[in-house]
Amino acid sequence: MSLDASTRIVRALADRGYNADREAVTLLASASDPQAAIERALETVPDGTVVVTADHVKEAVDTPANGPKSAGSSQPTETDESGQSDDSQHPPISTGDSHDQPTDSRDGVPVETKGSENDARGSDFRDRDSTSSGRSPVEPELSGDIQSTGTGEYDDFVSVFRNRYEKLAAQLRGRVNHRPTDAVAEMSGNSDAAIIGMVSDIRSTASGHWLVELEDTNGTFPCLVMKDRDFADDVQTLLYDEVIAVEGSLADDAGILFVDTMHFPDVPRTYTPSTADRPVEAALVSDVHVGSEEFRADAWQRFADWLHTPEAESVEYLLVGGDMVEGVGVYPDQDEELDIVDIYDQYEAFSEHLKDVPGDMEIVMIPGNHDAVRLAEPQPAFDEELRDIMSAHDARITANPSMVTVEGVSVLMYHGTSFDEIIAELPDEHASYENPEGTMAQLLRKRHVAPQYGGMTRIAPEEEDHLVIEEVPDILHTGHIHKLGYGTYHNVLTINSSCWQAQTDFQKSVNLEPDVGYAPIVDLQTLDLTIRQFV
């Protein structure tokens, strides 16, 4: 994939510690050899120069490649911090008309909900191929891109379950003195015992207690949680196929384990997130849905225009959490709501909208369930044909889910398709469409983005379970449900982005009112969060 000439020049200058005005970029792009022109220009600019101007480059453009040279030096630029606000996890925040005063666990953190259309339109900074922002982003590190290895054979299913169990059991072994299920079955009655197992069955007894069957690589064992235990409510948050640990004592006949404590893989309460060492921000968005009749192009344009303003000069990264386009055949009668019916034309249109974003921003994208990749998770990144279409800004494209490290801050990007299943399975107080941050807390607690296998969420049987959250992220970024939610869970910032699509007929039929045109902006130096609205 190649950048357009102007964007390539902006990045080349930024990498050397320089900014450039628009005319300078235009002149360099018009040179027969832009790279050579850049080198000649930088050799002749005065010491201490920060912004390369047209006067600096005119001579370089007109000078032959073997012209005179003189020593010069570069001085890196640094953007100012702006737009600080908040992040919190458990307050209910997603009603669409209540975001201006969200509840938060931190004090004194304002939240922006006003767009910037009047500031952006018609200004010089709307030139899409150049910038005067002084942005100098570092290329993000990607971890999680996959190549599909599954064949659909029985051994693949065994492999992915064993791998899931081993990864999550490793996170629990330090907390309990566990034994394999077959060894527990051989113990005498009334003995103390502990088991790490995958939940294979959950049912309530006639007396209102909970019977949970746990499975490990050696067999299964029944565990009873009495209804009067202070952790009994945790059973209501259990999902099939997640991995937990229990401790307790065996019955007289050693045929069942009475549970005294229950442990989840979870995020340590003492977890301390990493932060950037300079003032720099990232915009976290999702669910653009270009190609839908309900795509809010006006809101996206306001957002893109705002990114060109001085107010947004420290926003150097754009992370897009899937569903770039509306797709084809995703839900019943979708074709009646399409503005663009060809999937490749949808991606062409998305790429054009992506060009409205400043050319010196680093962009990372993952696919979602509306995108033209397989539905089963983990979803590999887009194929080369689609990558070539979405070549604007040389966006980094990786799998769903993926860990992305930006300025030292790790962001787990997951589109969020499993939300539908988790919300359907768990009580509203733990997971709901109006409380996406609660659902994200469940993912972190279970250390898996799609714990339940074989339900509504399609999961591919790979050799390795790529959906386990092995490393604790500093930020969990999701989307999919078109609701805005954010907060903190054990010091992990959680953000469920809104969408850029008005309510569809299908959403009306399922009583889903989307939150449209919100852009969460994270200060990577402080992990403070600002919510901006562009509708």
N, C-alpha and C positions, 0 to 999 in steps of 0.2 A: 504494500500500500504506500502511496506517495502523498505528500502534502501538496497543496497548491503553492505556487512560487512565493506568494506574499507571506503566507503562514510559515513556510520554511525559513524565510529570511528573519521574521520576527523571533522565531525560536533560536536560530543560530546566533542572533545578537544577544538574546537573553542569556543563552548559555555562556557568553563571554562577559556578562555583567552589564550589558548596555540595553537601554530602551531606544526607541526610534520614533520620529514623528512620521505621519502618513506619507508626506511627499518623499521623504528619504527612502521609505520602503518601496514606493512606486518606482523611484529611480533605480534602485538596486534590482528590482524585479525585471526592469526593462533591459538590463545589461545582457550582453551576449553570454557572459559567464558570471552569473550572480555571485557564486561562491568566491571567485577571484576578486570581484568588486568589493565584497564584504571585507576580505583580507586587506586589500589596498586601503579601504576607508579606515579601518581600525588602526592601521599602521601610521596614519597621518593625523588622527584626531588629537587635540591637545590633552595633556595630562589632566586628570580629574574630570573628564567628560563623562556624563551620565546618559544624556539623551543625544543620540546621533541625529543631526539635522540634515536637510537637503544640501546646505552649503558644505557640510563635511563630505558628502558622497559624490557631489557633482564632478569633482576633479578625479575621484577614483573611477567613476563610470567612464569618463573620457580618456583616462590614462591607459596605455597598453599594459598588458600583464607584466612586462619586464621593465616597467617604469621605475622611477626613483622610490626608494623606501627610506623611512626614518622610524626610529624606535618610538613606541607609544606604550601606555599602560592603561589597564582597565580598572574601573572601580565599581564593585557590585552595588546594585540598588536594593532597597528594602522597602516593602509597602507598609503602610500604617494599618494598625488594627482598627476595625470598625464593626458596628452592628452586633455588639455582644448581647447575648440574652441567655436563655435558660434551657435546661434539660432536666426532666424528671420522669419517673416511670409509672407510678401506680395511680395518679389521679385520673378520674374519667374525663377525657378531653375530646370527643370526636363527634359532636353533634352538628357540625357544619356552621352553626351560627353562634358558637360560644367560644371561639378561639381567641378573641381579643383579650380575655382575662382568664387564662388557664390556671388551674391549681398547680402548685409546684412545691417540691420539697426544699427548694433553696429560696433564700430571701432576696428580695430586691432585684429581680431579674425581669426586665420588660420584654414584651413580645410584640414584634411589629406585625401588623396585619394590613398595611396600606401599600398598594402598588405604586409604581413610579412612572406611569405612562406620561405624565405631563413633563417630567424631567428629561425623558429619554428621546422623544421623537423629534426628528429634524435636526439633531445636533451633530457636530463633526465626529463624535465618537461612534456614530452609527456605521462608519466605514468598517465592513466586516473583515477586511483583510489586514487591518493594522490596529494598533492600540497605543495609547499614551498612558496606560495604567502602571507601567513599571513591574508587571507580573514577571516572576522568574520561577515557575514551578519546577519541581524535580519529578522525573518520571516515576510514577508509582510502581511498587513491587507487587507482583501478582503471584498468588499461591492458591492452587486449587483447580486450574484448568486440567481437563481430563481427555483422554482418548478412550472411547468405549471399548471394553474388553469382554463384556457379557455376550453369551451365545443363547441364553434362554434355557440352557440345560439344567437338570436338577442340581448338578454340582455347583452351578453358579449361585443358586439360592442358598445352599448350605454354606458356601464360602462367604457370602455377604453377611449372613447371620452370625457366623463364627467370628468374623472380623469385627462386627459391631460389638458383640459381647466382649471380646478381648480388649478392645479400645476403652470401653466404658468401665469394665471391671477393673482395669488398671487404675482408673481414677478413684476407685472405691476401696481398693485393697488396703490402703494405709489407714483406713478408718475402722475396719472390723477385722477380727481374727476368724476369717471365714474358712469353711471346709466345703468340699464338693458335696453335691446332693446325695450321692451314693454313700459317702462316708457318714453323713449325718444320719442316713437311714439305718446305719449299723450301730449308732450310739444308743446307750441305755436311756430309759425314761428319766425325765426330770433333769437331764443334763442341759447345761448352757450351750447354745449353738448360734452360729451366724452363717448366713448364706448370701452370696451375690448371685443374682439370677435375673433372667429376662422374664417379664410378666407374660405368662401364657394363658392365664384365665383370671377373671375377677367376678365374684358373685357374692350376693348378700345371703345370710342364713335366715332361717325362720325367726331367730331371736334378734335380728338387726345387726349382727356382727358381719365382718367382711372376711371372706375366704379368698386368699390370693395364692395362686400357684406360680412358683418360680421355677424356671428351667435354666440349667447350665449345660455344659458340654457332656455331663455324665448322666443327666436324668432330670426329673422334676420332683418338687416337694411342696406339700400344702402348708400355708402359713395363715394363721388366724389373727386378725386385728380386732380386738374387742371394741365395741362401740363407745365405751366410756373412756378410752384412751385419749389423751390430749392431742394426739396426732392422727386420730381417726379420720378427720376431714381430708387429710392428705390422700387417703385412698380414693376419694372422689376425683382427684386430679390424675390418677394413674391411667395410662394408655397401654393397650397391648403392645408388646415388643420393646418397651423401654426397659432399661436395666437399672435395678435398685439393689440396695443391701438391707438386710434385716438382721436384728439380733433379738434373742429371746431365750425361752426354755422349752424343752420338749415336753409333750404330754406324758402321762404315766406309761402309756404303751409306745411312746416314741414315734407315733404315727403322724403327728402334726406339731408344728412349731408355733407357740404362742408368742406373738411379737411384742417386744418391749420398746424397741426403737426402730425407726425406718430412716434410711439415708438415700439421698439422691446424688448423682454425680456433681451437679450444681457448680456455681461459681463461688470461690472462697469469699467470705464476707470481708476479708482483709485485702481483697484485690485492689491494687493501685494501678490505674490506667497510665499509659504513656502519653506524653503530649509533645507538640512541636516545640522547637527551640527558637521560633520567631513568630511574629504576628502573621498568620495566614489562615484563610478560611476555605471551606469546601461547601458546595451546594449539593444536597442529597435529594434527588427527585426520582420519580418512578411513574410508570403507567401513562405514557404520552398518548398512545392509541391513535397515531396518524392513520388516516384512511377511514375512520369512523365519521359519519355525518355529525356526531356530537363532539368531535375533537375541537377543543377551544383554542384555535390558532391565535386568536386575539390575546388570550392570556399568556400563551407561550411567547408571543412577540413582546409583550410587556416585560416578561421575565428576561428575555434575551437582551432587550434594550437596556434594562436596568443593569445588567452585567457590564455594559459599556460605560456606566456612569462612574464618576470619582468615588461615589459612596460604596461601590462594589469593587474597588481596585484591589482589595486584599483577597477577594474570592478567586482563587487560582485553580481550583479543582471542581469538576462536575462529575458526580457519580450517579449513573442512571440505572435503576434497579429493575429493569425488564419491562416487557410490553411496549417496545418502541412503536409498534404498529398495532392496528386492530386485528389483523389476521383474517383468515377465511375459514368458515365452517367451525368456529370455536363453540358456538351455542346455537340453539334452534332459531331459524329465520334470521340469522345474522346478516345474510346478503341483502335484506330489505333495509338495513341501517348503514350500509357501506357507501361512503362517498367515493372511494377508490376500490374497485373490485379485484384488481390484479395484485397479488401479494408483492411482486417485485416493484410494481409502481408505487406501492405503499412505502417500501423502503427508500425508493428514490425521493419521494416527497419528504420522508423523515430526514434524509440526508440534507435536503435543502433547508429545512428548519434548523438543523444542527449547525449549518453554516452561519446562522444569525448569532451564534454564541461567539464571543471574542476568540480570535485565532490563537492567542497565546495561553489559553487555558488547557490544562491536561484533562482529558475525558476518559472515564472508564465505564464500560457498559457490560451488563450481563443479560441473558435472555429471560423471558417469562413465558407463561403458558399460552399467550397469544402470538408469540414469535414463531418463525419458521424453523424450528428445531424440534427434536423429539419431545414429547410431553413428559416422558418418564424422567424422574430426577435420579441422579444429577444430570442436568442438561449440559451437553458439551457446547462450547462457544460456536458462533455462527460459522458456516462454511465459507470458503474463499469467495464464492460468487457474491454472497451477501456482504462480506467484508469489503469487497471492492466497491460495492454500491455505497456503503457507509464509510467512505474514506475521508470525510471532512475532519480536519484537525488531526488526522492519524490517530483516531480514538483507539484506546486499548480495549480489546474485547476478550472476555474470559468466560468461564463456565458459571453456571448457577447451581450451587453456591460457590463463592470464592472469597478468600481472604485477601484484601487489598491493603497494602501499607502505604500511607500517605504522610510524608514528613515525620516518619517514625510512629504514627498513629495507625493501629491495625483496625480495619473496618471489615466486618464480616457482611458481605453482600449476599442476601438471599431473597429471591423474588417473593416468596410467601404463599405458594399454592397450598401448603399443608394447613394454613390457617382455617380454611373451610372445614376441614375434618376435625381439627382440634376444637374449634368453636362449637361444632355439632355435638362433640362427645363430652365436653366439660361443662360444668355449671356456669351460668352467666357471670358469677362473681369472680371466676378465674379466667374466663376467656369469652369475649364477645366482639361483635363488629364495632360496637361503640367503645370498646376498651381494648384496642389493639396492643397497647403496651402491656396489658396483662397476659396476652397470648405470647408476646415476645419473652416475658419473664418465664413462662413455662418452657420455652425452647431452651433458654439458658439454664434453667434448673435441671432439665433432662439432658442437657449437653447434646442435643440432636435436633436438627431442623425439621425432621419429618419422622417422628418416632413410630407411628403406627403403620404397619405394613399390610398391604392387601385391601385397603379401604378405598376412599375416594382419591387419595393421592397416589399417583402412579410412580412406583419406585423401580428402577432398573436393577436387575441382579448382576452387579459387577463383582470382580474379584475382591474389591475393597469397598467398605462403606464410606463413601466420600461425604456423607451427610452428618457424620459425627462432628461435634464441635470439640476438636482435640485441644486447641489453644484458645484461651479466653480472649475474646476481642475487646478492644477499647470501645468500639461502637458496633452495634448491631443495626444494620440498615435493611429494611424490608418494604414491601409494597403490597400489590395484588388486590387488596380488599377496598381500595379507593377511599380509605378513611385516614385522617391525620391522627397520629398518636405518638407520644414521646414521653420519656422519663428516664429514670436510672434504676437499674437492678444490680445490687451489690457493686456499685460504682461503675457499671457498664452503661454507657449512654445508649438508649434504645430509641430508634426513630422509625416509624412507619409513615412513609411519604404519602401524600395525597395523590391526586391524578390530574390529568389535563383533558378530561372527557366529561361532558355533562351527562346527566342521567339518561340511559338508554331504555328502550321499552322492556328489554329483558330485566334490567335492574329494577324497573318499576314493578314487574311481575313478582320479584322476590323481595320487594319493599326495602331496597337499598338506596339510600340517599347519599351520593358521593360528596366528598369534600374536594372542591375543584380549585386548582391554581395556587396551591400553597407550596412554597419552596423553603424547606428547613436549611438554614445556614449555620454551619458549625465552625466556631473558632477553634482551630486545632491546637492552639497554644494553651487554652483554658478549658476546652470542651464545653464552653457556654454555647447556648443555642438561641438563635433568633428565627422566628417564623415570619415569613413575608408572604403576603397574598397578592395575586396579580389578576384578580377578576373584578 
